[in-house]
Amino acid sequence: MILLHAVAAAIVIACAVHMVLSRNLVRILLGLALLATGTNLMLFVAGGQGGRQPPLIREGARTLDVSADPTIQALILTAIVIGLALTVVLATVVLRGWRGTRSLDARDLDLVEQRRPVDTVAPL
């Protein structure tokens, strides 16, 4: 089962890299969101298969039995939050680029920067 999860994560990451290398800004945005999902899958695979018990030490016991690893769960939760924040920030960048150029082609963003006059700072 772990091999299946690892192959699924590799396919998701490969699709994400393919989308990020596109010139369309929406594909780049979706590719980076998919890359965050692939990272979460890779963290899940790295955590391995533990038990289904919560990571609590029973009363009277000195050690923890086979249980789920809370470190991997915390890493995945952190990666989800970072991925969501990255997606929101990049969505605003894509929206700003579309408003400036009326195009979703990444090459058109460079043309806007070349046409824009240099802003001068007014003396105080």
Summary of the structure (lengths in Angstrom):
residues: 124
radius of gyration: 22.0
end to end distance: 66.9
largest distance: 74.2
contacts: 306
relative contact order: 0.13
helix: 68%
strand: 2%
